[in-house]
């Protein structure tokens, strides 16, 4: 699944991700908000989920 959050600003990309992502699912998050990387890092740390940066505005997120 791909979640397109391009043009959205903090905190919307992380909120939308948390709403859409199901357990044991992977989502490609597209976001050009400069706060996405630090927000995603904090969210992953707090929730125990993982992500990998695929490019400048693309992240593969997995909910455990």
mmCIF file of the N, C-alpha and C atoms, coordinates in Angstrom:
data_MODEL
# 
_entry.id   MODEL 
# 
loop_
_atom_site.group_PDB 
_atom_site.id 
_atom_site.type_symbol 
_atom_site.label_atom_id 
_atom_site.label_alt_id 
_atom_site.label_comp_id 
_atom_site.label_asym_id 
_atom_site.label_entity_id 
_atom_site.label_seq_id 
_atom_site.pdbx_PDB_ins_code 
_atom_site.Cartn_x 
_atom_site.Cartn_y 
_atom_site.Cartn_z 
_atom_site.occupancy 
_atom_site.B_iso_or_equiv 
_atom_site.pdbx_formal_charge 
_atom_site.auth_seq_id 
_atom_site.auth_comp_id 
_atom_site.auth_asym_id 
_atom_site.auth_atom_id 
_atom_site.pdbx_PDB_model_num 
ATOM 1   N N  . UNK A 1 1  ? 0.845  -1.166 0.000  1.00 0.00 ? 1  UNK A N  1 
ATOM 2   C CA . UNK A 1 1  ? 0.000  0.000  0.000  1.00 0.00 ? 1  UNK A CA 1 
ATOM 3   C C  . UNK A 1 1  ? 0.898  1.239  0.000  1.00 0.00 ? 1  UNK A C  1 
ATOM 4   N N  . UNK A 1 2  ? 0.441  2.289  -0.629 1.00 0.00 ? 2  UNK A N  1 
ATOM 5   C CA . UNK A 1 2  ? 1.154  3.553  -0.671 1.00 0.00 ? 2  UNK A CA 1 
ATOM 6   C C  . UNK A 1 2  ? 0.278  4.628  -0.049 1.00 0.00 ? 2  UNK A C  1 
ATOM 7   N N  . UNK A 1 3  ? 0.858  5.416  0.835  1.00 0.00 ? 3  UNK A N  1 
ATOM 8   C CA . UNK A 1 3  ? 0.153  6.511  1.489  1.00 0.00 ? 3  UNK A CA 1 
ATOM 9   C C  . UNK A 1 3  ? 0.800  7.813  1.032  1.00 0.00 ? 3  UNK A C  1 
ATOM 10  N N  . UNK A 1 4  ? 0.088  8.574  0.225  1.00 0.00 ? 4  UNK A N  1 
ATOM 11  C CA . UNK A 1 4  ? 0.621  9.810  -0.345 1.00 0.00 ? 4  UNK A CA 1 
ATOM 12  C C  . UNK A 1 4  ? 0.260  10.980 0.550  1.00 0.00 ? 4  UNK A C  1 
ATOM 13  N N  . UNK A 1 5  ? 1.250  11.492 1.270  1.00 0.00 ? 5  UNK A N  1 
ATOM 14  C CA . UNK A 1 5  ? 1.064  12.652 2.146  1.00 0.00 ? 5  UNK A CA 1 
ATOM 15  C C  . UNK A 1 5  ? 1.867  13.849 1.648  1.00 0.00 ? 5  UNK A C  1 
ATOM 16  N N  . UNK A 1 6  ? 2.211  13.843 0.363  1.00 0.00 ? 6  UNK A N  1 
ATOM 17  C CA . UNK A 1 6  ? 2.951  14.961 -0.222 1.00 0.00 ? 6  UNK A CA 1 
ATOM 18  C C  . UNK A 1 6  ? 2.119  16.232 -0.080 1.00 0.00 ? 6  UNK A C  1 
ATOM 19  N N  . UNK A 1 7  ? 2.761  17.301 0.368  1.00 0.00 ? 7  UNK A N  1 
ATOM 20  C CA . UNK A 1 7  ? 2.083  18.580 0.546  1.00 0.00 ? 7  UNK A CA 1 
ATOM 21  C C  . UNK A 1 7  ? 1.458  18.753 1.925  1.00 0.00 ? 7  UNK A C  1 
ATOM 22  N N  . UNK A 1 8  ? 1.356  17.703 2.708  1.00 0.00 ? 8  UNK A N  1 
ATOM 23  C CA . UNK A 1 8  ? 0.800  17.798 4.060  1.00 0.00 ? 8  UNK A CA 1 
ATOM 24  C C  . UNK A 1 8  ? 1.902  18.188 5.033  1.00 0.00 ? 8  UNK A C  1 
ATOM 25  N N  . UNK A 1 9  ? 1.545  18.924 6.042  1.00 0.00 ? 9  UNK A N  1 
ATOM 26  C CA . UNK A 1 9  ? 2.509  19.370 7.035  1.00 0.00 ? 9  UNK A CA 1 
ATOM 27  C C  . UNK A 1 9  ? 2.248  18.701 8.376  1.00 0.00 ? 9  UNK A C  1 
ATOM 28  N N  . UNK A 1 10 ? 3.288  18.706 9.187  1.00 0.00 ? 10 UNK A N  1 
ATOM 29  C CA . UNK A 1 10 ? 3.288  18.120 10.519 1.00 0.00 ? 10 UNK A CA 1 
ATOM 30  C C  . UNK A 1 10 ? 2.068  18.616 11.298 1.00 0.00 ? 10 UNK A C  1 
ATOM 31  N N  . UNK A 1 11 ? 1.388  17.730 11.942 1.00 0.00 ? 11 UNK A N  1 
ATOM 32  C CA . UNK A 1 11 ? 1.638  16.314 12.191 1.00 0.00 ? 11 UNK A CA 1 
ATOM 33  C C  . UNK A 1 11 ? 0.837  15.378 11.285 1.00 0.00 ? 11 UNK A C  1 
ATOM 34  N N  . UNK A 1 12 ? 0.219  15.902 10.235 1.00 0.00 ? 12 UNK A N  1 
ATOM 35  C CA . UNK A 1 12 ? -0.695 15.092 9.413  1.00 0.00 ? 12 UNK A CA 1 
ATOM 36  C C  . UNK A 1 12 ? -0.091 13.814 8.825  1.00 0.00 ? 12 UNK A C  1 
ATOM 37  N N  . UNK A 1 13 ? 1.137  13.809 8.278  1.00 0.00 ? 13 UNK A N  1 
ATOM 38  C CA . UNK A 1 13 ? 1.651  12.551 7.726  1.00 0.00 ? 13 UNK A CA 1 
ATOM 39  C C  . UNK A 1 13 ? 1.711  11.415 8.751  1.00 0.00 ? 13 UNK A C  1 
ATOM 40  N N  . UNK A 1 14 ? 2.133  11.712 9.978  1.00 0.00 ? 14 UNK A N  1 
ATOM 41  C CA . UNK A 1 14 ? 2.226  10.672 11.002 1.00 0.00 ? 14 UNK A CA 1 
ATOM 42  C C  . UNK A 1 14 ? 0.840  10.261 11.481 1.00 0.00 ? 14 UNK A C  1 
ATOM 43  N N  . UNK A 1 15 ? -0.066 11.206 11.607 1.00 0.00 ? 15 UNK A N  1 
ATOM 44  C CA . UNK A 1 15 ? -1.441 10.880 12.009 1.00 0.00 ? 15 UNK A CA 1 
ATOM 45  C C  . UNK A 1 15 ? -2.085 9.973  10.976 1.00 0.00 ? 15 UNK A C  1 
ATOM 46  N N  . UNK A 1 16 ? -1.971 10.338 9.699  1.00 0.00 ? 16 UNK A N  1 
ATOM 47  C CA . UNK A 1 16 ? -2.551 9.509  8.629  1.00 0.00 ? 16 UNK A CA 1 
ATOM 48  C C  . UNK A 1 16 ? -1.920 8.119  8.613  1.00 0.00 ? 16 UNK A C  1 
ATOM 49  N N  . UNK A 1 17 ? -0.603 8.057  8.795  1.00 0.00 ? 17 UNK A N  1 
ATOM 50  C CA . UNK A 1 17 ? 0.088  6.768  8.840  1.00 0.00 ? 17 UNK A CA 1 
ATOM 51  C C  . UNK A 1 17 ? -0.453 5.912  9.974  1.00 0.00 ? 17 UNK A C  1 
ATOM 52  N N  . UNK A 1 18 ? -0.552 6.473  11.159 1.00 0.00 ? 18 UNK A N  1 
ATOM 53  C CA . UNK A 1 18 ? -1.036 5.720  12.315 1.00 0.00 ? 18 UNK A CA 1 
ATOM 54  C C  . UNK A 1 18 ? -2.468 5.235  12.105 1.00 0.00 ? 18 UNK A C  1 
ATOM 55  N N  . UNK A 1 19 ? -3.288 6.012  11.421 1.00 0.00 ? 19 UNK A N  1 
ATOM 56  C CA . UNK A 1 19 ? -4.676 5.624  11.156 1.00 0.00 ? 19 UNK A CA 1 
ATOM 57  C C  . UNK A 1 19 ? -4.778 4.509  10.123 1.00 0.00 ? 19 UNK A C  1 
ATOM 58  N N  . UNK A 1 20 ? -3.894 4.499  9.144  1.00 0.00 ? 20 UNK A N  1 
ATOM 59  C CA . UNK A 1 20 ? -3.983 3.571  8.016  1.00 0.00 ? 20 UNK A CA 1 
ATOM 60  C C  . UNK A 1 20 ? -3.250 2.252  8.228  1.00 0.00 ? 20 UNK A C  1 
ATOM 61  N N  . UNK A 1 21 ? -2.168 2.280  8.973  1.00 0.00 ? 21 UNK A N  1 
ATOM 62  C CA . UNK A 1 21 ? -1.269 1.134  9.070  1.00 0.00 ? 21 UNK A CA 1 
ATOM 63  C C  . UNK A 1 21 ? -1.832 0.067  10.003 1.00 0.00 ? 21 UNK A C  1 
ATOM 64  N N  . UNK A 1 22 ? -1.990 -1.126 9.486  1.00 0.00 ? 22 UNK A N  1 
ATOM 65  C CA . UNK A 1 22 ? -2.499 -2.263 10.261 1.00 0.00 ? 22 UNK A CA 1 
ATOM 66  C C  . UNK A 1 22 ? -1.334 -3.130 10.735 1.00 0.00 ? 22 UNK A C  1 
ATOM 67  N N  . UNK A 1 23 ? -1.589 -3.963 11.726 1.00 0.00 ? 23 UNK A N  1 
ATOM 68  C CA . UNK A 1 23 ? -0.568 -4.860 12.268 1.00 0.00 ? 23 UNK A CA 1 
ATOM 69  C C  . UNK A 1 23 ? -0.046 -5.782 11.174 1.00 0.00 ? 23 UNK A C  1 
ATOM 70  N N  . UNK A 1 24 ? 1.272  -5.982 11.157 1.00 0.00 ? 24 UNK A N  1 
ATOM 71  C CA . UNK A 1 24 ? 1.973  -6.818 10.177 1.00 0.00 ? 24 UNK A CA 1 
ATOM 72  C C  . UNK A 1 24 ? 1.802  -6.326 8.746  1.00 0.00 ? 24 UNK A C  1 
ATOM 73  N N  . UNK A 1 25 ? 1.640  -5.042 8.575  1.00 0.00 ? 25 UNK A N  1 
ATOM 74  C CA . UNK A 1 25 ? 1.470  -4.460 7.246  1.00 0.00 ? 25 UNK A CA 1 
ATOM 75  C C  . UNK A 1 25 ? 2.641  -3.531 6.948  1.00 0.00 ? 25 UNK A C  1 
ATOM 76  N N  . UNK A 1 26 ? 2.982  -3.428 5.676  1.00 0.00 ? 26 UNK A N  1 
ATOM 77  C CA . UNK A 1 26 ? 3.992  -2.476 5.215  1.00 0.00 ? 26 UNK A CA 1 
ATOM 78  C C  . UNK A 1 26 ? 3.324  -1.409 4.361  1.00 0.00 ? 26 UNK A C  1 
ATOM 79  N N  . UNK A 1 27 ? 3.759  -0.175 4.542  1.00 0.00 ? 27 UNK A N  1 
ATOM 80  C CA . UNK A 1 27 ? 3.224  0.945  3.783  1.00 0.00 ? 27 UNK A CA 1 
ATOM 81  C C  . UNK A 1 27 ? 4.390  1.792  3.288  1.00 0.00 ? 27 UNK A C  1 
ATOM 82  N N  . UNK A 1 28 ? 4.307  2.219  2.052  1.00 0.00 ? 28 UNK A N  1 
ATOM 83  C CA . UNK A 1 28 ? 5.259  3.200  1.544  1.00 0.00 ? 28 UNK A CA 1 
ATOM 84  C C  . UNK A 1 28 ? 4.651  4.567  1.794  1.00 0.00 ? 28 UNK A C  1 
ATOM 85  N N  . UNK A 1 29 ? 5.300  5.340  2.651  1.00 0.00 ? 29 UNK A N  1 
ATOM 86  C CA . UNK A 1 29 ? 4.846  6.682  2.988  1.00 0.00 ? 29 UNK A CA 1 
ATOM 87  C C  . UNK A 1 29 ? 5.587  7.691  2.121  1.00 0.00 ? 29 UNK A C  1 
ATOM 88  N N  . UNK A 1 30 ? 4.841  8.515  1.418  1.00 0.00 ? 30 UNK A N  1 
ATOM 89  C CA . UNK A 1 30 ? 5.409  9.607  0.635  1.00 0.00 ? 30 UNK A CA 1 
ATOM 90  C C  . UNK A 1 30 ? 5.109  10.903 1.364  1.00 0.00 ? 30 UNK A C  1 
ATOM 91  N N  . UNK A 1 31 ? 6.142  11.631 1.751  1.00 0.00 ? 31 UNK A N  1 
ATOM 92  C CA . UNK A 1 31 ? 5.949  12.882 2.477  1.00 0.00 ? 31 UNK A CA 1 
ATOM 93  C C  . UNK A 1 31 ? 7.133  13.804 2.225  1.00 0.00 ? 31 UNK A C  1 
ATOM 94  N N  . UNK A 1 32 ? 6.830  15.057 1.883  1.00 0.00 ? 32 UNK A N  1 
ATOM 95  C CA . UNK A 1 32 ? 7.879  16.040 1.649  1.00 0.00 ? 32 UNK A CA 1 
ATOM 96  C C  . UNK A 1 32 ? 7.983  17.063 2.779  1.00 0.00 ? 32 UNK A C  1 
ATOM 97  N N  . UNK A 1 33 ? 7.300  16.815 3.882  1.00 0.00 ? 33 UNK A N  1 
ATOM 98  C CA . UNK A 1 33 ? 7.392  17.685 5.050  1.00 0.00 ? 33 UNK A CA 1 
ATOM 99  C C  . UNK A 1 33 ? 8.755  17.491 5.706  1.00 0.00 ? 33 UNK A C  1 
ATOM 100 N N  . UNK A 1 34 ? 9.516  18.549 5.973  1.00 0.00 ? 34 UNK A N  1 
ATOM 101 C CA . UNK A 1 34 ? 10.842 18.396 6.583  1.00 0.00 ? 34 UNK A CA 1 
ATOM 102 C C  . UNK A 1 34 ? 10.804 17.743 7.966  1.00 0.00 ? 34 UNK A C  1 
ATOM 103 N N  . UNK A 1 35 ? 9.659  17.777 8.632  1.00 0.00 ? 35 UNK A N  1 
ATOM 104 C CA . UNK A 1 35 ? 9.537  17.182 9.965  1.00 0.00 ? 35 UNK A CA 1 
ATOM 105 C C  . UNK A 1 35 ? 9.252  15.680 9.914  1.00 0.00 ? 35 UNK A C  1 
ATOM 106 N N  . UNK A 1 36 ? 9.038  15.120 8.731  1.00 0.00 ? 36 UNK A N  1 
ATOM 107 C CA . UNK A 1 36 ? 8.663  13.711 8.642  1.00 0.00 ? 36 UNK A CA 1 
ATOM 108 C C  . UNK A 1 36 ? 9.716  12.780 9.218  1.00 0.00 ? 36 UNK A C  1 
ATOM 109 N N  . UNK A 1 37 ? 10.967 12.965 8.861  1.00 0.00 ? 37 UNK A N  1 
ATOM 110 C CA . UNK A 1 37 ? 12.004 12.052 9.351  1.00 0.00 ? 37 UNK A CA 1 
ATOM 111 C C  . UNK A 1 37 ? 12.110 12.076 10.876 1.00 0.00 ? 37 UNK A C  1 
ATOM 112 N N  . UNK A 1 38 ? 12.233 13.245 11.533 1.00 0.00 ? 38 UNK A N  1 
ATOM 113 C CA . UNK A 1 38 ? 12.279 13.208 12.997 1.00 0.00 ? 38 UNK A CA 1 
ATOM 114 C C  . UNK A 1 38 ? 10.981 12.708 13.626 1.00 0.00 ? 38 UNK A C  1 
ATOM 115 N N  . UNK A 1 39 ? 9.835  13.061 13.033 1.00 0.00 ? 39 UNK A N  1 
ATOM 116 C CA . UNK A 1 39 ? 8.557  12.575 13.561 1.00 0.00 ? 39 UNK A CA 1 
ATOM 117 C C  . UNK A 1 39 ? 8.437  11.065 13.415 1.00 0.00 ? 39 UNK A C  1 
ATOM 118 N N  . UNK A 1 40 ? 8.825  10.556 12.273 1.00 0.00 ? 40 UNK A N  1 
ATOM 119 C CA . UNK A 1 40 ? 8.756  9.120  12.015 1.00 0.00 ? 40 UNK A CA 1 
ATOM 120 C C  . UNK A 1 40 ? 9.712  8.362  12.930 1.00 0.00 ? 40 UNK A C  1 
ATOM 121 N N  . UNK A 1 41 ? 10.881 8.922  13.163 1.00 0.00 ? 41 UNK A N  1 
ATOM 122 C CA . UNK A 1 41 ? 11.850 8.304  14.071 1.00 0.00 ? 41 UNK A CA 1 
ATOM 123 C C  . UNK A 1 41 ? 11.280 8.209  15.485 1.00 0.00 ? 41 UNK A C  1 
ATOM 124 N N  . UNK A 1 42 ? 10.685 9.288  15.964 1.00 0.00 ? 42 UNK A N  1 
ATOM 125 C CA . UNK A 1 42 ? 10.086 9.295  17.305 1.00 0.00 ? 42 UNK A CA 1 
ATOM 126 C C  . UNK A 1 42 ? 8.898  8.339  17.371 1.00 0.00 ? 42 UNK A C  1 
ATOM 127 N N  . UNK A 1 43 ? 8.051  8.349  16.352 1.00 0.00 ? 43 UNK A N  1 
ATOM 128 C CA . UNK A 1 43 ? 6.886  7.461  16.323 1.00 0.00 ? 43 UNK A CA 1 
ATOM 129 C C  . UNK A 1 43 ? 7.319  6.001  16.350 1.00 0.00 ? 43 UNK A C  1 
ATOM 130 N N  . UNK A 1 44 ? 8.322  5.654  15.559 1.00 0.00 ? 44 UNK A N  1 
ATOM 131 C CA . UNK A 1 44 ? 8.809  4.268  15.519 1.00 0.00 ? 44 UNK A CA 1 
ATOM 132 C C  . UNK A 1 44 ? 9.386  3.860  16.871 1.00 0.00 ? 44 UNK A C  1 
ATOM 133 N N  . UNK A 1 45 ? 10.132 4.758  17.494 1.00 0.00 ? 45 UNK A N  1 
ATOM 134 C CA . UNK A 1 45 ? 10.714 4.459  18.806 1.00 0.00 ? 45 UNK A CA 1 
ATOM 135 C C  . UNK A 1 45 ? 9.615  4.253  19.857 1.00 0.00 ? 45 UNK A C  1 
ATOM 136 N N  . UNK A 1 46 ? 8.599  5.090  19.841 1.00 0.00 ? 46 UNK A N  1 
ATOM 137 C CA . UNK A 1 46 ? 7.527  5.009  20.846 1.00 0.00 ? 46 UNK A CA 1 
ATOM 138 C C  . UNK A 1 46 ? 6.595  3.824  20.629 1.00 0.00 ? 46 UNK A C  1 
ATOM 139 N N  . UNK A 1 47 ? 6.423  3.397  19.381 1.00 0.00 ? 47 UNK A N  1 
ATOM 140 C CA . UNK A 1 47 ? 5.463  2.329  19.081 1.00 0.00 ? 47 UNK A CA 1 
ATOM 141 C C  . UNK A 1 47 ? 6.120  0.977  18.843 1.00 0.00 ? 47 UNK A C  1 
ATOM 142 N N  . UNK A 1 48 ? 7.452  0.949  18.679 1.00 0.00 ? 48 UNK A N  1 
ATOM 143 C CA . UNK A 1 48 ? 8.138  -0.309 18.405 1.00 0.00 ? 48 UNK A CA 1 
ATOM 144 C C  . UNK A 1 48 ? 8.051  -0.744 16.953 1.00 0.00 ? 48 UNK A C  1 
ATOM 145 N N  . UNK A 1 49 ? 7.578  0.140  16.081 1.00 0.00 ? 49 UNK A N  1 
ATOM 146 C CA . UNK A 1 49 ? 7.492  -0.161 14.659 1.00 0.00 ? 49 UNK A CA 1 
ATOM 147 C C  . UNK A 1 49 ? 8.798  0.229  13.975 1.00 0.00 ? 49 UNK A C  1 
ATOM 148 N N  . UNK A 1 50 ? 8.951  -0.138 12.708 1.00 0.00 ? 50 UNK A N  1 
ATOM 149 C CA . UNK A 1 50 ? 10.190 0.127  11.995 1.00 0.00 ? 50 UNK A CA 1 
ATOM 150 C C  . UNK A 1 50 ? 9.924  0.875  10.697 1.00 0.00 ? 50 UNK A C  1 
ATOM 151 N N  . UNK A 1 51 ? 10.980 1.543  10.212 1.00 0.00 ? 51 UNK A N  1 
ATOM 152 C CA . UNK A 1 51 ? 10.889 2.181  8.901  1.00 0.00 ? 51 UNK A CA 1 
ATOM 153 C C  . UNK A 1 51 ? 12.274 2.236  8.283  1.00 0.00 ? 51 UNK A C  1 
ATOM 154 N N  . UNK A 1 52 ? 12.285 2.354  6.971  1.00 0.00 ? 52 UNK A N  1 
ATOM 155 C CA . UNK A 1 52 ? 13.510 2.505  6.203  1.00 0.00 ? 52 UNK A CA 1 
ATOM 156 C C  . UNK A 1 52 ? 13.292 3.634  5.212  1.00 0.00 ? 52 UNK A C  1 
ATOM 157 N N  . UNK A 1 53 ? 14.251 4.557  5.144  1.00 0.00 ? 53 UNK A N  1 
ATOM 158 C CA . UNK A 1 53 ? 14.165 5.616  4.143  1.00 0.00 ? 53 UNK A CA 1 
ATOM 159 C C  . UNK A 1 53 ? 14.501 5.015  2.783  1.00 0.00 ? 53 UNK A C  1 
ATOM 160 N N  . UNK A 1 54 ? 13.607 5.212  1.820  1.00 0.00 ? 54 UNK A N  1 
ATOM 161 C CA . UNK A 1 54 ? 13.813 4.699  0.468  1.00 0.00 ? 54 UNK A CA 1 
ATOM 162 C C  . UNK A 1 54 ? 14.383 5.775  -0.447 1.00 0.00 ? 54 UNK A C  1 
ATOM 163 N N  . UNK A 1 55 ? 14.150 7.005  -0.083 1.00 0.00 ? 55 UNK A N  1 
ATOM 164 C CA . UNK A 1 55 ? 14.604 8.144  -0.878 1.00 0.00 ? 55 UNK A CA 1 
ATOM 165 C C  . UNK A 1 55 ? 14.347 9.403  -0.080 1.00 0.00 ? 55 UNK A C  1 
ATOM 166 N N  . UNK A 1 56 ? 14.487 10.537 -0.728 1.00 0.00 ? 56 UNK A N  1 
ATOM 167 C CA . UNK A 1 56 ? 14.352 11.809 -0.022 1.00 0.00 ? 56 UNK A CA 1 
ATOM 168 C C  . UNK A 1 56 ? 12.960 12.012 0.573  1.00 0.00 ? 56 UNK A C  1 
ATOM 169 N N  . UNK A 1 57 ? 11.937 11.546 -0.108 1.00 0.00 ? 57 UNK A N  1 
ATOM 170 C CA . UNK A 1 57 ? 10.557 11.757 0.350  1.00 0.00 ? 57 UNK A CA 1 
ATOM 171 C C  . UNK A 1 57 ? 9.769  10.451 0.421  1.00 0.00 ? 57 UNK A C  1 
ATOM 172 N N  . UNK A 1 58 ? 10.452 9.343  0.604  1.00 0.00 ? 58 UNK A N  1 
ATOM 173 C CA . UNK A 1 58 ? 9.803  8.035  0.566  1.00 0.00 ? 58 UNK A CA 1 
ATOM 174 C C  . UNK A 1 58 ? 10.347 7.146  1.690  1.00 0.00 ? 58 UNK A C  1 
ATOM 175 N N  . UNK A 1 59 ? 9.422  6.508  2.417  1.00 0.00 ? 59 UNK A N  1 
ATOM 176 C CA . UNK A 1 59 ? 9.781  5.668  3.555  1.00 0.00 ? 59 UNK A CA 1 
ATOM 177 C C  . UNK A 1 59 ? 8.966  4.390  3.515  1.00 0.00 ? 59 UNK A C  1 
ATOM 178 N N  . UNK A 1 60 ? 9.618  3.266  3.793  1.00 0.00 ? 60 UNK A N  1 
ATOM 179 C CA . UNK A 1 60 ? 8.913  1.995  3.927  1.00 0.00 ? 60 UNK A CA 1 
ATOM 180 C C  . UNK A 1 60 ? 8.700  1.770  5.415  1.00 0.00 ? 60 UNK A C  1 
ATOM 181 N N  . UNK A 1 61 ? 7.444  1.702  5.824  1.00 0.00 ? 61 UNK A N  1 
ATOM 182 C CA . UNK A 1 61 ? 7.090  1.594  7.238  1.00 0.00 ? 61 UNK A CA 1 
ATOM 183 C C  . UNK A 1 61 ? 6.433  0.254  7.482  1.00 0.00 ? 61 UNK A C  1 
ATOM 184 N N  . UNK A 1 62 ? 6.846  -0.436 8.552  1.00 0.00 ? 62 UNK A N  1 
ATOM 185 C CA . UNK A 1 62 ? 6.248  -1.723 8.900  1.00 0.00 ? 62 UNK A CA 1 
ATOM 186 C C  . UNK A 1 62 ? 5.737  -1.654 10.326 1.00 0.00 ? 62 UNK A C  1 
ATOM 187 N N  . UNK A 1 63 ? 4.489  -2.022 10.478 1.00 0.00 ? 63 UNK A N  1 
ATOM 188 C CA . UNK A 1 63 ? 3.890  -2.080 11.809 1.00 0.00 ? 63 UNK A CA 1 
ATOM 189 C C  . UNK A 1 63 ? 3.993  -3.504 12.316 1.00 0.00 ? 63 UNK A C  1 
ATOM 190 N N  . UNK A 1 64 ? 4.583  -3.665 13.470 1.00 0.00 ? 64 UNK A N  1 
ATOM 191 C CA . UNK A 1 64 ? 4.776  -4.988 14.067 1.00 0.00 ? 64 UNK A CA 1 
ATOM 192 C C  . UNK A 1 64 ? 3.616  -5.376 14.950 1.00 0.00 ? 64 UNK A C  1 
# 
